[in-house]
Amino acid sequence: MIKNIIRLFLTYLSFYKRNDFNLVKEDADIITFIIDKLKKKKSNKNNLKNTHQIFNRKMINFLNKKKLKRFLKEGFIQQMFFVHNRFYILNELLDLRKDPNWKFYKYLCLEDNIGDPVRYYLYPSSSGNRINHVYHLNILSKETKIKLNKIKYVFEFGGGYGCMARIFSKINSKIKYKIFDMQSVSFLQYYYLKQIGLNVGFKNLNNICLINNLNKIKNVKFKKGSLFIANWSLSESPIKFRKRFLNLIKKHEIILICFQEYFENINNLKYFIDLKKELSNNYKLKILENKYYKGNILKKQKHFFMIGKKL
């Protein structure tokens, strides 16, 4: 309850900047496609911690209501996927502005109207969430010396509503991007990315391919210029389920993982220190504390990046 009140208050800080819905025409065929698919799908609860089982039920109920136009105003979606008017975002924005490639990052930060995102009250051409995602890529680029436009393939474990995929579509319009996620979340990603006009779907031939079935990732081969991303997703999965992704991680040249020190009953810092050691023969990896994000008012804890590339 307190979290929701705080979130609502922060939303009102952006009262002077509204999204232009004259530019958004909701495609009824997209909604019909999602509802038809939703009826045929079943989730494997064994792959989800309790937090995500609850979220999955809420997402299915939300999708069935067929009112997705302002999905980023939904409190439960914001809580899981969307950072808006948090004060630490200003520090991330200032770091981006100091970067010699600010013009490039400024372009990536430009927000879309789809979903009715809360505009960042100190920089209304973007949102807190978009700035946050771009900042993560800036950290990745600085720490690995990788040019983002040289990345040709991305596998994202847990893609939120599709924000990072959208950013990479601006970096490289020909990017081959795969997102592994819960089925209900994949449908939200499909809605968002399809409304933007991107080539997204559930088949390999789509530029952005949405995946729910682990069998579809068994034959992934190593590619130069490939990136594995898992931002607050791998760290929120059961340990047993994480083990099934270790071989997949090793098939990527670059790694970007964000995680919190603890999630439910799991000590993530210990887990990722051990994972770093396990990968150290083939990767040069760093675990860096996130200097700006320290959780929320009600639950303070440390957050980290694990970043690196193949030797």
C-alpha positions as a Markdown table, in Angstrom:
| # | Residue | x | y | z |
|---|---|---|---|---|
| 1 | Met | 0.0 | 0.0 | 0.0 |
| 2 | Ile | 2.8 | 2.5 | 1.0 |
| 3 | Lys | 4.7 | 1.6 | -2.2 |
| 4 | Asn | 1.7 | 2.3 | -4.3 |
| 5 | Ile | 1.1 | 5.7 | -2.6 |
| 6 | Ile | 4.8 | 6.7 | -3.1 |
| 7 | Arg | 4.7 | 5.5 | -6.8 |
| 8 | Leu | 1.5 | 7.5 | -7.4 |
| 9 | Phe | 3.0 | 10.7 | -5.8 |
| 10 | Leu | 6.1 | 10.3 | -8.0 |
| 11 | Thr | 4.0 | 9.9 | -11.1 |
| 12 | Tyr | 2.3 | 13.3 | -10.5 |
| 13 | Leu | 5.7 | 15.0 | -10.7 |
| 14 | Ser | 5.4 | 14.6 | -14.4 |
| 15 | Phe | 1.9 | 16.2 | -14.6 |
| 16 | Tyr | 3.1 | 18.9 | -17.1 |
| 17 | Lys | 4.2 | 16.4 | -19.7 |
| 18 | Arg | 1.7 | 14.1 | -21.3 |
| 19 | Asn | 2.2 | 11.5 | -24.1 |
| 20 | Asp | 0.6 | 12.4 | -27.4 |
| 21 | Phe | -2.0 | 9.7 | -28.0 |
| 22 | Asn | -3.0 | 11.2 | -31.4 |
| 23 | Leu | 0.2 | 9.4 | -32.5 |
| 24 | Val | -0.9 | 6.1 | -31.1 |
| 25 | Lys | -3.4 | 3.9 | -33.1 |
| 26 | Glu | -4.0 | 0.7 | -31.3 |
| 27 | Asp | -4.2 | -2.3 | -33.6 |
| 28 | Ala | -7.2 | -4.5 | -32.7 |
| 29 | Asp | -5.5 | -7.4 | -34.6 |
| 30 | Ile | -2.6 | -7.4 | -32.1 |
| 31 | Ile | -5.1 | -7.7 | -29.2 |
| 32 | Thr | -7.0 | -10.5 | -30.9 |
| 33 | Phe | -3.7 | -12.3 | -31.6 |
| 34 | Ile | -2.7 | -12.1 | -27.9 |
| 35 | Ile | -6.0 | -13.2 | -26.5 |
| 36 | Asp | -6.1 | -16.2 | -28.9 |
| 37 | Lys | -2.5 | -17.2 | -27.9 |
| 38 | Leu | -3.2 | -16.7 | -24.3 |
| 39 | Lys | -6.0 | -19.2 | -24.3 |
| 40 | Lys | -3.7 | -21.9 | -25.6 |
| 41 | Lys | -0.7 | -21.3 | -23.3 |
| 42 | Lys | 0.2 | -22.7 | -19.9 |
| 43 | Ser | 3.0 | -21.5 | -17.6 |
| 44 | Asn | 5.4 | -23.8 | -15.8 |
| 45 | Lys | 5.2 | -22.5 | -12.2 |
| 46 | Asn | 8.3 | -24.6 | -11.2 |
| 47 | Asn | 10.5 | -22.0 | -13.0 |
| 48 | Leu | 9.1 | -19.1 | -11.0 |
| 49 | Lys | 9.7 | -17.8 | -7.5 |
| 50 | Asn | 6.7 | -16.8 | -5.5 |
| 51 | Thr | 7.0 | -13.1 | -6.5 |
| 52 | His | 6.7 | -14.0 | -10.1 |
| 53 | Gln | 3.9 | -16.5 | -9.7 |
| 54 | Ile | 1.8 | -13.7 | -8.2 |
| 55 | Phe | 2.9 | -11.3 | -11.0 |
| 56 | Asn | 2.1 | -13.8 | -13.7 |
| 57 | Arg | -1.5 | -14.2 | -12.5 |
| 58 | Lys | -2.0 | -10.5 | -12.4 |
| 59 | Met | -0.6 | -10.2 | -15.9 |
| 60 | Ile | -2.9 | -12.8 | -17.4 |
| 61 | Asn | -5.9 | -11.1 | -15.8 |
| 62 | Phe | -4.7 | -7.7 | -17.2 |
| 63 | Leu | -4.2 | -9.1 | -20.7 |
| 64 | Asn | -7.7 | -10.7 | -20.7 |
| 65 | Lys | -9.3 | -7.3 | -20.1 |
| 66 | Lys | -8.0 | -6.2 | -23.5 |
| 67 | Lys | -7.1 | -2.6 | -22.3 |
| 68 | Leu | -3.4 | -2.3 | -23.0 |
| 69 | Lys | -3.1 | 1.2 | -24.4 |
| 70 | Arg | -1.9 | 2.7 | -21.1 |
| 71 | Phe | -0.3 | -0.5 | -19.6 |
| 72 | Leu | 2.7 | 1.5 | -18.2 |
| 73 | Lys | 0.4 | 3.3 | -15.9 |
| 74 | Glu | -0.6 | 0.0 | -14.2 |
| 75 | Gly | 1.0 | -0.1 | -10.7 |
| 76 | Phe | 1.9 | -3.8 | -10.7 |
| 77 | Ile | 3.6 | -3.4 | -14.1 |
| 78 | Gln | 5.5 | -0.3 | -12.9 |
| 79 | Gln | 6.6 | -2.1 | -9.8 |
| 80 | Met | 8.1 | -4.9 | -11.8 |
| 81 | Phe | 9.3 | -3.3 | -15.0 |
| 82 | Phe | 9.3 | 0.5 | -15.0 |
| 83 | Val | 11.4 | 3.0 | -13.1 |
| 84 | His | 9.9 | 6.4 | -13.3 |
| 85 | Asn | 10.6 | 9.6 | -11.2 |
| 86 | Arg | 13.2 | 8.1 | -8.9 |
| 87 | Phe | 15.8 | 10.7 | -7.8 |
| 88 | Tyr | 18.8 | 8.5 | -8.5 |
| 89 | Ile | 17.9 | 8.6 | -12.2 |
| 90 | Leu | 19.2 | 12.2 | -12.3 |
| 91 | Asn | 22.7 | 11.0 | -11.4 |
| 92 | Glu | 22.6 | 8.4 | -14.3 |
| 93 | Leu | 21.4 | 11.1 | -16.7 |
| 94 | Leu | 24.2 | 13.5 | -15.6 |
| 95 | Asp | 26.7 | 10.7 | -16.2 |
| 96 | Leu | 25.3 | 10.1 | -19.7 |
| 97 | Arg | 25.5 | 13.9 | -20.5 |
| 98 | Lys | 29.2 | 14.0 | -19.5 |
| 99 | Asp | 30.0 | 11.2 | -21.9 |
| 100 | Pro | 31.7 | 12.3 | -25.2 |
| 101 | Asn | 29.0 | 10.2 | -27.0 |
| 102 | Trp | 26.1 | 12.1 | -25.4 |
| 103 | Lys | 24.6 | 12.9 | -28.7 |
| 104 | Phe | 24.3 | 9.1 | -29.4 |
| 105 | Tyr | 22.9 | 8.4 | -25.9 |
| 106 | Lys | 20.5 | 11.3 | -26.1 |
| 107 | Tyr | 19.0 | 9.7 | -29.3 |
| 108 | Leu | 18.7 | 6.3 | -27.4 |
| 109 | Cys | 16.9 | 8.1 | -24.5 |
| 110 | Leu | 14.1 | 9.5 | -26.6 |
| 111 | Glu | 11.0 | 7.9 | -25.3 |
| 112 | Asp | 8.1 | 6.4 | -27.3 |
| 113 | Asn | 4.4 | 7.1 | -26.6 |
| 114 | Ile | 3.4 | 3.4 | -26.6 |
| 115 | Gly | 2.1 | 2.3 | -23.2 |
| 116 | Asp | 1.8 | 5.9 | -21.9 |
| 117 | Pro | 5.1 | 5.9 | -20.0 |
| 118 | Val | 5.6 | 8.4 | -17.2 |
| 119 | Arg | 8.0 | 11.0 | -18.5 |
| 120 | Tyr | 11.0 | 11.8 | -16.3 |
| 121 | Tyr | 10.1 | 15.1 | -14.6 |
| 122 | Leu | 13.6 | 16.5 | -15.0 |
| 123 | Tyr | 14.1 | 15.4 | -18.6 |
| 124 | Pro | 10.6 | 14.9 | -20.2 |
| 125 | Ser | 11.8 | 13.8 | -23.6 |
| 126 | Ser | 12.6 | 10.5 | -21.9 |
| 127 | Ser | 11.4 | 8.4 | -19.0 |
| 128 | Gly | 13.3 | 7.2 | -15.9 |
| 129 | Asn | 13.1 | 3.7 | -17.2 |
| 130 | Arg | 14.6 | 4.5 | -20.6 |
| 131 | Ile | 17.4 | 6.6 | -19.0 |
| 132 | Asn | 18.1 | 3.7 | -16.7 |
| 133 | His | 18.4 | 1.1 | -19.5 |
| 134 | Val | 20.7 | 3.4 | -21.6 |
| 135 | Tyr | 22.8 | 4.0 | -18.5 |
| 136 | His | 23.4 | 0.3 | -18.2 |
| 137 | Leu | 24.5 | 0.1 | -21.8 |
| 138 | Asn | 26.9 | 3.0 | -21.1 |
| 139 | Ile | 28.4 | 1.2 | -18.2 |
| 140 | Leu | 28.8 | -1.9 | -20.4 |
| 141 | Ser | 30.5 | 0.0 | -23.2 |
| 142 | Lys | 32.9 | 1.8 | -20.8 |
| 143 | Glu | 33.9 | -1.4 | -18.9 |
| 144 | Thr | 34.4 | -3.6 | -21.9 |
| 145 | Lys | 35.5 | -1.0 | -24.5 |
| 146 | Ile | 32.8 | -2.5 | -26.8 |
| 147 | Lys | 31.1 | -0.2 | -29.3 |
| 148 | Leu | 27.4 | -0.8 | -29.0 |
| 149 | Asn | 26.8 | -0.7 | -32.7 |
| 150 | Lys | 29.1 | -3.6 | -33.1 |
| 151 | Ile | 26.7 | -5.9 | -31.2 |
| 152 | Lys | 24.8 | -8.0 | -33.8 |
| 153 | Tyr | 23.0 | -10.6 | -31.6 |
| 154 | Val | 21.4 | -10.2 | -28.2 |
| 155 | Phe | 19.8 | -12.8 | -25.9 |
| 156 | Glu | 17.9 | -11.2 | -23.1 |
| 157 | Phe | 16.8 | -13.3 | -20.1 |
| 158 | Gly | 13.7 | -11.5 | -18.9 |
| 159 | Gly | 13.0 | -8.6 | -21.2 |
| 160 | Gly | 10.5 | -6.5 | -19.1 |
| 161 | Tyr | 8.0 | -5.0 | -21.5 |
| 162 | Gly | 10.6 | -4.8 | -24.3 |
| 163 | Cys | 12.4 | -1.6 | -23.5 |
| 164 | Met | 15.9 | -2.9 | -24.1 |
| 165 | Ala | 14.9 | -4.6 | -27.3 |
| 166 | Arg | 13.5 | -1.2 | -28.5 |
| 167 | Ile | 16.8 | 0.6 | -27.6 |
| 168 | Phe | 18.8 | -2.0 | -29.6 |
| 169 | Ser | 16.5 | -1.6 | -32.6 |
| 170 | Lys | 17.6 | 2.1 | -32.6 |
| 171 | Ile | 21.3 | 1.1 | -32.3 |
| 172 | Asn | 21.1 | -1.5 | -35.1 |
| 173 | Ser | 17.9 | -1.8 | -37.2 |
| 174 | Lys | 19.1 | -5.3 | -38.3 |
| 175 | Ile | 19.7 | -6.6 | -34.8 |
| 176 | Lys | 18.8 | -10.2 | -34.1 |
| 177 | Tyr | 17.3 | -10.2 | -30.7 |
| 178 | Lys | 15.9 | -13.0 | -28.6 |
| 179 | Ile | 13.9 | -12.6 | -25.4 |
| 180 | Phe | 13.2 | -15.5 | -23.0 |
| 181 | Asp | 10.4 | -14.8 | -20.6 |
| 182 | Met | 7.1 | -15.9 | -19.0 |
| 183 | Gln | 4.4 | -16.4 | -21.6 |
| 184 | Ser | 2.2 | -13.7 | -20.3 |
| 185 | Val | 5.1 | -11.2 | -20.3 |
| 186 | Ser | 6.0 | -12.2 | -23.9 |
| 187 | Phe | 2.5 | -11.2 | -25.0 |
| 188 | Leu | 3.0 | -7.7 | -23.4 |
| 189 | Gln | 6.4 | -7.5 | -25.2 |
| 190 | Tyr | 4.7 | -8.4 | -28.4 |
| 191 | Tyr | 2.1 | -5.7 | -28.0 |
| 192 | Tyr | 4.6 | -3.0 | -27.2 |
| 193 | Leu | 7.2 | -3.8 | -29.9 |
| 194 | Lys | 4.5 | -4.5 | -32.6 |
| 195 | Gln | 2.8 | -1.2 | -31.8 |
| 196 | Ile | 6.1 | 0.5 | -32.4 |
| 197 | Gly | 6.3 | -1.2 | -35.8 |
| 198 | Leu | 9.2 | -3.6 | -35.2 |
| 199 | Asn | 9.6 | -7.1 | -36.7 |
| 200 | Val | 8.6 | -9.1 | -33.6 |
| 201 | Gly | 7.1 | -12.5 | -33.2 |
| 202 | Phe | 7.5 | -16.0 | -31.9 |
| 203 | Lys | 9.6 | -17.5 | -34.8 |
| 204 | Asn | 13.3 | -17.4 | -35.5 |
| 205 | Leu | 12.8 | -15.5 | -38.7 |
| 206 | Asn | 11.6 | -12.5 | -36.7 |
| 207 | Asn | 14.2 | -9.9 | -35.9 |
| 208 | Ile | 13.0 | -9.9 | -32.4 |
| 209 | Cys | 12.1 | -13.5 | -31.4 |
| 210 | Leu | 10.1 | -14.1 | -28.2 |
| 211 | Ile | 10.8 | -17.4 | -26.5 |
| 212 | Asn | 9.1 | -19.3 | -23.6 |
| 213 | Asn | 10.3 | -22.8 | -24.3 |
| 214 | Leu | 13.8 | -23.9 | -23.1 |
| 215 | Asn | 14.0 | -26.4 | -25.9 |
| 216 | Lys | 14.2 | -23.6 | -28.4 |
| 217 | Ile | 17.6 | -22.3 | -27.0 |
| 218 | Lys | 19.4 | -25.7 | -26.9 |
| 219 | Asn | 21.0 | -25.2 | -30.3 |
| 220 | Val | 22.3 | -21.7 | -29.9 |
| 221 | Lys | 25.8 | -21.4 | -31.3 |
| 222 | Phe | 28.5 | -18.9 | -30.3 |
| 223 | Lys | 28.6 | -15.8 | -32.4 |
| 224 | Lys | 31.1 | -13.0 | -32.4 |
| 225 | Gly | 29.4 | -9.7 | -31.4 |
| 226 | Ser | 26.8 | -11.5 | -29.3 |
| 227 | Leu | 25.5 | -10.2 | -25.9 |
| 228 | Phe | 23.8 | -12.0 | -23.0 |
| 229 | Ile | 21.7 | -9.7 | -20.9 |
| 230 | Ala | 19.9 | -10.5 | -17.6 |
| 231 | Asn | 18.9 | -7.5 | -15.6 |
| 232 | Trp | 17.2 | -8.4 | -12.3 |
| 233 | Ser | 15.9 | -11.5 | -14.0 |
| 234 | Leu | 18.4 | -14.4 | -13.6 |
| 235 | Ser | 18.9 | -13.1 | -10.1 |
| 236 | Glu | 15.1 | -13.6 | -9.4 |
| 237 | Ser | 14.9 | -17.1 | -10.7 |
| 238 | Pro | 15.2 | -20.4 | -8.7 |
| 239 | Ile | 18.8 | -21.6 | -8.4 |
| 240 | Lys | 17.9 | -24.9 | -10.1 |
| 241 | Phe | 16.4 | -23.0 | -13.1 |
| 242 | Arg | 19.5 | -20.8 | -13.4 |
| 243 | Lys | 21.7 | -23.9 | -14.0 |
| 244 | Arg | 19.9 | -24.5 | -17.2 |
| 245 | Phe | 21.2 | -21.2 | -18.6 |
| 246 | Leu | 24.9 | -21.6 | -17.9 |
| 247 | Asn | 25.8 | -23.2 | -21.2 |
| 248 | Leu | 23.8 | -20.5 | -23.0 |
| 249 | Ile | 25.7 | -17.7 | -21.3 |
| 250 | Lys | 29.0 | -19.3 | -22.4 |
| 251 | Lys | 27.8 | -19.1 | -26.0 |
| 252 | His | 27.9 | -15.3 | -25.9 |
| 253 | Glu | 30.9 | -13.0 | -26.3 |
| 254 | Ile | 29.7 | -10.2 | -23.9 |
| 255 | Ile | 27.8 | -10.4 | -20.6 |
| 256 | Leu | 25.7 | -7.8 | -18.8 |
| 257 | Ile | 23.9 | -9.0 | -15.7 |
| 258 | Cys | 22.4 | -6.7 | -13.1 |
| 259 | Phe | 21.4 | -8.2 | -9.7 |
| 260 | Gln | 20.4 | -7.4 | -6.1 |
| 261 | Glu | 22.3 | -8.7 | -3.2 |
| 262 | Tyr | 19.4 | -10.8 | -1.9 |
| 263 | Phe | 16.2 | -12.0 | -3.5 |
| 264 | Glu | 13.7 | -13.8 | -1.3 |
| 265 | Asn | 15.8 | -16.5 | 0.3 |
| 266 | Ile | 18.8 | -16.4 | -2.2 |
| 267 | Asn | 22.2 | -14.7 | -1.5 |
| 268 | Asn | 22.8 | -13.4 | -5.0 |
| 269 | Leu | 26.1 | -11.8 | -4.3 |
| 270 | Lys | 27.6 | -15.1 | -3.3 |
| 271 | Tyr | 25.9 | -16.8 | -6.3 |
| 272 | Phe | 27.4 | -14.4 | -8.8 |
| 273 | Ile | 30.8 | -14.4 | -7.2 |
| 274 | Asp | 30.8 | -18.1 | -7.6 |
| 275 | Leu | 29.6 | -17.8 | -11.2 |
| 276 | Lys | 32.3 | -15.3 | -12.0 |
| 277 | Lys | 34.9 | -17.8 | -10.8 |
| 278 | Glu | 33.3 | -20.6 | -12.9 |
| 279 | Leu | 33.5 | -18.5 | -16.0 |
| 280 | Ser | 37.0 | -17.0 | -15.3 |
| 281 | Asn | 38.9 | -19.4 | -17.6 |
| 282 | Asn | 37.1 | -18.0 | -20.6 |
| 283 | Tyr | 35.9 | -14.5 | -19.6 |
| 284 | Lys | 37.3 | -11.4 | -18.1 |
| 285 | Leu | 34.5 | -10.4 | -15.7 |
| 286 | Lys | 34.0 | -7.7 | -13.1 |
| 287 | Ile | 31.4 | -7.4 | -10.4 |
| 288 | Leu | 30.8 | -3.7 | -9.7 |
| 289 | Glu | 28.5 | -2.2 | -7.1 |
| 290 | Asn | 25.8 | 0.1 | -8.6 |
| 291 | Lys | 26.8 | 3.5 | -7.2 |
| 292 | Tyr | 23.4 | 5.1 | -7.6 |
| 293 | Tyr | 20.7 | 2.5 | -7.2 |
| 294 | Lys | 20.3 | 1.2 | -3.6 |
| 295 | Gly | 16.8 | -0.2 | -3.7 |
| 296 | Asn | 13.7 | 1.6 | -2.6 |
| 297 | Ile | 12.7 | 3.5 | 0.6 |
| 298 | Leu | 11.2 | 0.5 | 2.2 |
| 299 | Lys | 13.9 | -2.0 | 1.2 |
| 300 | Lys | 17.4 | -0.7 | 1.0 |
| 301 | Gln | 20.1 | -3.1 | -0.3 |
| 302 | Lys | 23.1 | -3.2 | -2.6 |
| 303 | His | 22.8 | -3.8 | -6.3 |
| 304 | Phe | 25.5 | -4.9 | -8.7 |
| 305 | Phe | 26.6 | -5.3 | -12.3 |
| 306 | Met | 28.5 | -8.4 | -13.6 |
| 307 | Ile | 30.1 | -7.3 | -16.8 |
| 308 | Gly | 32.7 | -8.8 | -19.1 |
| 309 | Lys | 33.6 | -10.4 | -22.4 |
| 310 | Lys | 35.4 | -13.5 | -23.7 |
| 311 | Leu | 39.2 | -13.6 | -23.4 |
